[in-house]
Protein backbone atom coordinates (compact mmCIF):
# COMPACT_ATOMS: atom_id res chain seq x y z
CA UNK A 1 0.00 0.00 0.00
CA UNK A 2 1.41 3.37 -1.01
CA UNK A 3 1.93 5.98 1.69
CA UNK A 4 0.13 9.31 1.22
CA UNK A 5 2.68 12.07 0.75
CA UNK A 6 1.86 15.25 2.65
CA UNK A 7 4.06 18.09 1.45
CA UNK A 8 3.04 20.56 4.13
CA UNK A 9 1.91 20.48 7.72
CA UNK A 10 -1.31 22.16 6.60
CA UNK A 11 -2.04 19.19 4.30
CA UNK A 12 -1.16 16.73 7.06
CA UNK A 13 -3.25 18.34 9.83
CA UNK A 14 -6.69 16.98 8.73
CA UNK A 15 -5.25 13.46 8.49
CA UNK A 16 -3.67 13.84 11.92
CA UNK A 17 -6.93 15.02 13.48
CA UNK A 18 -8.86 12.18 11.87
CA UNK A 19 -6.50 9.77 13.64
CA UNK A 20 -7.41 11.41 16.98
CA UNK A 21 -11.22 11.35 16.95
CA UNK A 22 -11.58 9.71 20.35
CA UNK A 23 -11.66 12.17 23.27
CA UNK A 24 -9.91 9.54 25.40
CA UNK A 25 -7.08 9.27 22.88
CA UNK A 26 -6.69 13.06 22.85
CA UNK A 27 -6.73 13.07 26.66
CA UNK A 28 -3.97 10.47 26.77
CA UNK A 29 -1.93 12.58 24.34
CA UNK A 30 -2.52 15.63 26.52
CA UNK A 31 -1.40 13.78 29.67
CA UNK A 32 1.73 12.51 27.90
CA UNK A 33 2.63 15.93 26.52
CA UNK A 34 2.08 17.58 29.90
CA UNK A 35 4.29 14.91 31.44
CA UNK A 36 7.00 15.72 28.89
CA UNK A 37 6.91 19.38 29.89
CA UNK A 38 7.04 18.48 33.59
CA UNK A 39 10.01 16.19 32.98
CA UNK A 40 11.78 18.94 31.03
CA UNK A 41 11.23 21.32 33.92
CA UNK A 42 12.55 18.75 36.39
CA UNK A 43 15.61 18.09 34.20
CA UNK A 44 16.41 21.79 34.18
CA UNK A 45 15.66 22.34 37.86
CA UNK A 46 17.63 19.34 39.12
CA UNK A 47 20.17 19.45 36.27
CA UNK A 48 19.69 15.73 35.79
CA UNK A 49 19.77 14.26 32.27
CA UNK A 50 17.79 11.18 33.35
CA UNK A 51 14.58 13.19 33.19
CA UNK A 52 15.36 13.88 29.53
CA UNK A 53 15.64 10.15 28.88
CA UNK A 54 12.19 9.62 30.42
CA UNK A 55 10.54 12.25 28.19
CA UNK A 56 9.93 10.14 25.06
CA UNK A 57 8.68 7.22 27.16
CA UNK A 58 6.14 9.48 28.81
CA UNK A 59 5.02 11.30 25.67
CA UNK A 60 4.93 8.38 23.29
CA UNK A 61 3.82 5.89 25.94
CA UNK A 62 0.54 7.67 26.62
CA UNK A 63 0.01 8.47 22.93
CA UNK A 64 0.61 4.91 21.76
CA UNK A 65 -1.75 3.47 24.37
CA UNK A 66 -4.34 5.86 22.97
CA UNK A 67 -3.74 4.65 19.43
CA UNK A 68 -3.33 0.92 19.95
CA UNK A 69 -6.00 0.37 22.60
CA UNK A 70 -8.48 3.23 22.23
CA UNK A 71 -8.40 4.45 18.64
CA UNK A 72 -7.16 1.09 17.32
CA UNK A 73 -5.01 2.69 14.64
CA UNK A 74 -1.30 2.95 13.91
CA UNK A 75 0.40 6.08 15.30
CA UNK A 76 1.27 8.57 12.56
CA UNK A 77 4.71 8.86 14.19
CA UNK A 78 5.80 5.69 12.41
CA UNK A 79 5.18 7.13 8.95
CA UNK A 80 5.38 10.89 9.50
CA UNK A 81 7.67 11.44 12.50
CA UNK A 82 8.31 15.18 12.15
CA UNK A 83 4.82 16.21 11.05
CA UNK A 84 3.28 14.03 13.76
CA UNK A 85 5.54 15.48 16.46
CA UNK A 86 4.69 19.05 15.49
CA UNK A 87 0.99 18.20 15.16
CA UNK A 88 1.00 16.72 18.68
CA UNK A 89 2.02 20.12 20.02
CA UNK A 90 -0.49 21.94 17.83
CA UNK A 91 -3.22 19.66 19.17
CA UNK A 92 -1.94 20.26 22.71
CA UNK A 93 -2.29 24.02 22.15
CA UNK A 94 -5.82 23.64 20.77
CA UNK A 95 -6.84 21.49 23.74
CA UNK A 96 -5.40 24.05 26.19
CA UNK A 97 -7.17 26.91 24.48
CA UNK A 98 -10.47 25.06 24.12
CA UNK A 99 -10.35 25.23 20.32
CA UNK A 100 -9.91 21.53 19.53
CA UNK A 101 -13.65 21.11 18.89
CA UNK A 102 -13.53 23.82 16.23
CA UNK A 103 -10.61 22.07 14.54
CA UNK A 104 -12.43 18.73 14.60
CA UNK A 105 -15.52 20.36 13.06
CA UNK A 106 -13.41 21.59 10.14
CA UNK A 107 -12.48 18.04 9.12
CA UNK A 108 -16.11 16.88 9.26
CA UNK A 109 -17.21 19.50 6.72
N, CA, C and O of each residue as an XYZ file, in Angstrom:
436
protein
N       0.843     -1.179      0.000
C       0.000      0.000      0.000
C       0.890      1.245      0.000
O       1.806      1.364      0.814
N       0.616      2.150     -0.902
C       1.406      3.374     -1.009
C       1.075      4.323      0.139
O      -0.070      4.414      0.583
N       2.100      5.024      0.606
C       1.934      5.985      1.690
C       1.563      7.331      1.086
O       2.191      7.791      0.132
N       0.531      7.960      1.655
C       0.132      9.306      1.224
C       1.271     10.267      1.521
O       1.828     10.257      2.619
N       1.612     11.083      0.559
C       2.679     12.073      0.751
C       2.048     13.426      1.059
O       1.334     13.996      0.235
N       2.323     13.924      2.250
C       1.860     15.251      2.645
C       3.042     16.198      2.543
O       4.032     16.043      3.258
N       2.942     17.174      1.659
C       4.060     18.089      1.447
C       4.168     19.137      2.541
O       5.263     19.594      2.869
N       3.025     19.519      3.108
C       3.040     20.563      4.125
C       2.333     20.079      5.384
O       1.574     19.111      5.359
N       2.595     20.761      6.462
C       1.911     20.475      7.718
C       0.420     20.779      7.589
O      -0.411     20.088      8.178
N       0.088     21.801      6.825
C      -1.310     22.164      6.598
C      -2.062     21.026      5.911
O      -3.218     20.767      6.244
N      -1.435     20.353      4.972
C      -2.042     19.195      4.297
C      -2.173     18.016      5.258
O      -3.145     17.262      5.198
N      -1.208     17.866      6.125
C      -1.155     16.731      7.055
C      -2.163     16.863      8.190
O      -2.694     15.854      8.654
N      -2.437     18.079      8.645
C      -3.249     18.338      9.827
C      -4.615     17.631      9.812
O      -4.969     17.014     10.817
N      -5.401     17.689      8.719
C      -6.689     16.978      8.730
C      -6.532     15.468      8.927
O      -7.318     14.846      9.641
N      -5.517     14.887      8.294
C      -5.252     13.459      8.495
C      -4.920     13.188      9.958
O      -5.441     12.243     10.551
N      -4.068     14.003     10.528
C      -3.667     13.842     11.924
C      -4.891     13.901     12.844
O      -5.056     13.048     13.716
N      -5.736     14.898     12.649
C      -6.929     15.024     13.485
C      -7.860     13.825     13.328
O      -8.440     13.350     14.305
N      -7.998     13.346     12.112
C      -8.862     12.181     11.873
C      -8.366     10.943     12.614
O      -9.152     10.049     12.925
N      -7.085     10.890     12.893
C      -6.501      9.772     13.644
C      -6.653      9.960     15.150
O      -6.238      9.102     15.929
N      -7.246     11.080     15.560
C      -7.411     11.415     16.979
C      -8.855     11.796     17.286
O      -9.103     12.774     17.990
N      -9.796     11.037     16.766
C     -11.219     11.346     16.951
C     -11.697     11.077     18.371
O     -12.573     11.780     18.874
N     -11.137     10.084     19.007
C     -11.582      9.714     20.348
C     -11.123     10.737     21.391
O      -9.936     11.054     21.470
N     -12.066     11.254     22.195
C     -11.665     12.174     23.268
C     -10.689     11.521     24.252
O      -9.811     12.197     24.788
N     -10.833     10.223     24.493
C      -9.909      9.538     25.400
C      -8.501      9.509     24.819
O      -7.524      9.708     25.541
N      -8.397      9.265     23.528
C      -7.078      9.273     22.883
C      -6.443     10.659     22.997
O      -5.261     10.777     23.321
N      -7.222     11.699     22.731
C      -6.688     13.064     22.849
C      -6.291     13.371     24.293
O      -5.293     14.051     24.534
N      -7.074     12.870     25.253
C      -6.734     13.073     26.664
C      -5.424     12.383     27.011
O      -4.594     12.947     27.724
N      -5.233     11.182     26.518
C      -3.972     10.471     26.772
C      -2.797     11.224     26.155
O      -1.732     11.313     26.766
N      -2.978     11.763     24.963
C      -1.925     12.579     24.344
C      -1.625     13.804     25.214
O      -0.466     14.158     25.431
N      -2.678     14.435     25.699
C      -2.521     15.626     26.521
C      -1.758     15.308     27.802
O      -0.875     16.065     28.204
N      -2.094     14.198     28.441
C      -1.396     13.775     29.665
C       0.080     13.521     29.358
O       0.961     13.968     30.092
N       0.339     12.802     28.273
C       1.727     12.506     27.901
C       2.519     13.763     27.593
O       3.666     13.892     28.021
N       1.924     14.689     26.859
C       2.628     15.933     26.520
C       2.873     16.791     27.755
O       3.935     17.397     27.893
N       1.895     16.844     28.648
C       2.084     17.580     29.896
C       3.200     16.943     30.713
O       4.024     17.639     31.307
N       3.219     15.621     30.738
C       4.289     14.909     31.441
C       5.659     15.233     30.868
O       6.630     15.370     31.612
N       5.738     15.357     29.550
C       7.004     15.719     28.891
C       7.465     17.091     29.365
O       8.643     17.283     29.665
N       6.545     18.039     29.435
C       6.908     19.383     29.892
C       7.336     19.384     31.359
O       8.268     20.094     31.737
N       6.656     18.591     32.179
C       7.040     18.479     33.593
C       8.438     17.874     33.701
O       9.274     18.366     34.459
N       8.685     16.820     32.951
C      10.010     16.190     32.979
C      11.100     17.141     32.505
O      12.200     17.146     33.056
N      10.808     17.937     31.498
C      11.780     18.936     31.029
C      12.078     19.935     32.140
O      13.234     20.281     32.382
N      11.040     20.390     32.805
C      11.230     21.316     33.924
C      12.055     20.697     35.041
O      12.922     21.356     35.615
N      11.789     19.441     35.348
C      12.554     18.746     36.388
C      14.016     18.574     35.976
O      14.923     18.726     36.794
N      14.234     18.256     34.697
C      15.609     18.094     34.200
C      16.395     19.388     34.355
O      17.564     19.374     34.742
N      15.750     20.494     34.051
C      16.414     21.794     34.177
C      16.624     22.143     35.654
O      17.710     22.563     36.053
N      15.586     21.966     36.447
C      15.659     22.335     37.860
C      16.721     21.525     38.603
O      17.543     22.078     39.334
N      16.691     20.216     38.405
C      17.635     19.343     39.118
C      18.943     19.126     38.349
O      19.868     18.489     38.853
N      19.010     19.654     37.145
C      20.173     19.452     36.271
C      20.545     17.973     36.200
O      21.681     17.572     36.454
N      19.534     17.185     35.844
C      19.686     15.729     35.793
C      19.178     15.228     34.444
O      17.983     15.309     34.159
N      20.077     14.713     33.618
C      19.771     14.264     32.271
C      18.810     13.070     32.240
O      18.203     12.804     31.203
N      18.664     12.358     33.343
C      17.793     11.179     33.346
C      16.330     11.550     33.095
O      15.570     10.748     32.552
N      15.942     12.742     33.484
C      14.583     13.193     33.186
C      14.379     13.338     31.676
O      13.293     13.079     31.157
N      15.431     13.753     30.989
C      15.355     13.885     29.531
C      15.147     12.529     28.870
O      14.418     12.418     27.885
N      15.787     11.505     29.411
C      15.636     10.147     28.881
C      14.200      9.663     29.055
O      13.683      8.936     28.206
N      13.563     10.057     30.136
C      12.189      9.625     30.419
C      11.157     10.323     29.528
O      10.044      9.822     29.366
N      11.511     11.461     28.956
C      10.542     12.252     28.191
C       9.878     11.484     27.042
O       8.649     11.481     26.969
N      10.616     10.841     26.154
C       9.927     10.139     25.060
C       9.066      8.972     25.548
O       8.038      8.665     24.944
N       9.481      8.324     26.634
C       8.678      7.225     27.165
C       7.338      7.730     27.678
O       6.308      7.080     27.501
N       7.362      8.875     28.304
C       6.136      9.484     28.813
C       5.250      9.951     27.652
O       4.078      9.583     27.573
N       5.802     10.740     26.781
C       5.018     11.297     25.674
C       4.478     10.235     24.742
O       3.275     10.174     24.487
N       5.368      9.398     24.233
C       4.932      8.377     23.288
C       4.181      7.244     23.978
O       3.298      6.633     23.376
N       4.515      6.962     25.215
C       3.821      5.891     25.941
C       2.329      6.157     26.032
O       1.522      5.303     25.664
N       1.956      7.328     26.516
C       0.536      7.670     26.617
C      -0.119      7.724     25.241
O      -1.229      7.225     25.057
N       0.568      8.330     24.275
C       0.007      8.471     22.928
C      -0.224      7.101     22.286
O      -1.275      6.865     21.691
N       0.745      6.207     22.403
C       0.606      4.906     21.758
C      -0.452      4.044     22.416
O      -1.109      3.255     21.736
N      -0.634      4.171     23.719
C      -1.745      3.468     24.373
C      -3.055      3.968     23.766
O      -3.958      3.182     23.480
N      -3.147      5.284     23.574
C      -4.344      5.859     22.967
C      -4.607      5.342     21.565
O      -5.758      5.127     21.186
N      -3.558      5.142     20.800
C      -3.739      4.652     19.431
C      -4.014      3.156     19.386
O      -4.968      2.722     18.741
N      -3.193      2.369     20.059
C      -3.327      0.920     19.949
C      -4.561      0.369     20.657
O      -5.180     -0.575     20.167
N      -4.927      0.944     21.799
C      -6.001      0.368     22.599
C      -7.310      1.148     22.556
O      -8.372      0.573     22.793
N      -7.257      2.427     22.262
C      -8.479      3.233     22.235
C      -8.915      3.462     20.790
O     -10.012      3.064     20.398
N      -8.067      4.095     20.014
C      -8.404      4.453     18.638
C      -8.277      3.252     17.705
O      -8.923      3.187     16.659
N      -7.435      2.306     18.105
C      -7.162      1.092     17.319
C      -6.642      1.431     15.911
O      -7.096      0.889     14.903
N      -5.676      2.348     15.897
C      -5.007      2.686     14.643
C      -3.499      2.771     14.899
O      -3.038      2.725     16.039
N      -2.768      2.893     13.829
C      -1.302      2.954     13.908
C      -0.874      4.409     14.100
O      -1.303      5.275     13.338
N      -0.039      4.695     15.099
C       0.397      6.077     15.304
C       1.062      6.657     14.053
O       1.876      6.001     13.402
N       0.700      7.887     13.737
C       1.267      8.570     12.563
C       2.769      8.771     12.698
O       3.460      8.991     11.704
N       3.278      8.695     13.929
C       4.712      8.864     14.186
C       5.551      7.891     13.363
O       6.661      8.222     12.946
N       5.025      6.704     13.132
C       5.797      5.692     12.412
C       6.023      6.053     10.949
O       7.039      5.681     10.362
N       5.079      6.774     10.367
C       5.180      7.133      8.951
C       5.592      8.581      8.735
O       6.302      8.902      7.782
N       5.137      9.450      9.629
C       5.379     10.891      9.501
C       5.941     11.427     10.813
O       5.249     12.169     11.510
N       7.167     11.079     11.169
C       7.665     11.439     12.499
C       7.701     12.942     12.781
O       7.261     13.367     13.850
N       8.200     13.740     11.877
C       8.308     15.177     12.147
C       6.936     15.853     12.165
O       6.609     16.590     13.095
N       6.142     15.594     11.129
C       4.818     16.213     11.052
C       3.945     15.782     12.222
O       3.173     16.582     12.751
N       4.061     14.536     12.622
C       3.285     14.031     13.755
C       3.716     14.701     15.054
O       2.874     15.085     15.866
N       5.015     14.841     15.251
C       5.541     15.480     16.461
C       5.033     16.920     16.571
O       4.554     17.341     17.624
N       5.144     17.658     15.483
C       4.690     19.054     15.486
C       3.175     19.111     15.688
O       2.680     19.957     16.433
N       2.446     18.224     15.033
C       0.988     18.201     15.163
C       0.547     17.856     16.579
O      -0.480     18.349     17.045
N       1.311     17.016     17.267
C       1.001     16.722     18.675
C       0.977     18.011     19.495
O       0.091     18.209     20.327
N       1.946     18.875     19.258
C       2.023     20.122     20.022
C       0.967     21.127     19.573
O       0.487     21.926     20.378
N       0.608     21.091     18.305
C      -0.488     21.940     17.833
C      -1.791     21.490     18.498
O      -2.568     22.315     18.977
N      -2.021     20.175     18.521
C      -3.225     19.655     19.171
C      -3.217     20.009     20.660
O      -4.252     20.373     21.217
N      -2.073     19.905     21.292
C      -1.943     20.262     22.710
C      -2.381     21.719     22.934
O      -3.124     22.018     23.868
N      -1.911     22.603     22.071
C      -2.285     24.018     22.154
C      -3.799     24.194     21.991
O      -4.429     24.933     22.749
N      -4.372     23.516     21.004
C      -5.816     23.642     20.772
C      -6.623     23.074     21.939
O      -7.689     23.602     22.259
N      -6.145     22.028     22.569
C      -6.840     21.495     23.741
C      -6.768     22.519     24.872
O      -7.779     22.822     25.505
N      -5.571     23.052     25.125
C      -5.396     24.054     26.190
C      -6.286     25.262     25.986
O      -6.845     25.794     26.945
N      -6.421     25.697     24.754
C      -7.171     26.913     24.477
C      -8.658     26.660     24.231
O      -9.417     27.595     23.978
N      -9.067     25.403     24.305
C     -10.468     25.058     24.120
C     -10.939     25.119     22.676
O     -12.140     25.197     22.418
N     -10.005     25.086     21.732
C     -10.354     25.225     20.322
C     -10.275     23.913     19.546
O     -10.421     23.911     18.324
N     -10.046     22.804     20.235
C      -9.914     21.529     19.529
C     -11.227     21.131     18.858
O     -11.216     20.554     17.771
N     -12.350     21.434     19.495
C     -13.645     21.111     18.892
C     -13.845     21.800     17.553
O     -14.359     21.204     16.606
N     -13.436     23.057     17.483
C     -13.533     23.817     16.233
C     -12.677     23.173     15.141
O     -13.094     23.087     13.986
N     -11.488     22.725     15.512
C     -10.607     22.067     14.544
C     -11.206     20.750     14.061
O     -11.122     20.424     12.877
N     -11.807     19.999     14.971
C     -12.435     18.732     14.596
C     -13.637     18.963     13.684
O     -13.885     18.171     12.775
N     -14.374     20.029     13.916
C     -15.517     20.361     13.064
C     -15.063     20.653     11.629
O     -15.763     20.313     10.675
N     -13.920     21.266     11.480
C     -13.409     21.589     10.135
C     -13.194     20.339      9.294
O     -13.429     20.363      8.086
N     -12.750     19.246      9.913
C     -12.477     18.043      9.123
C     -13.747     17.262      8.825
O     -13.745     16.402      7.943
N     -14.837     17.543      9.543
C     -16.115     16.884      9.264
C     -16.797     17.502      8.060
O     -17.560     16.833      7.363
N     -16.525     18.777      7.811
C     -17.208     19.499      6.718
C     -16.751     19.045      5.355
O     -17.230     19.555      4.342
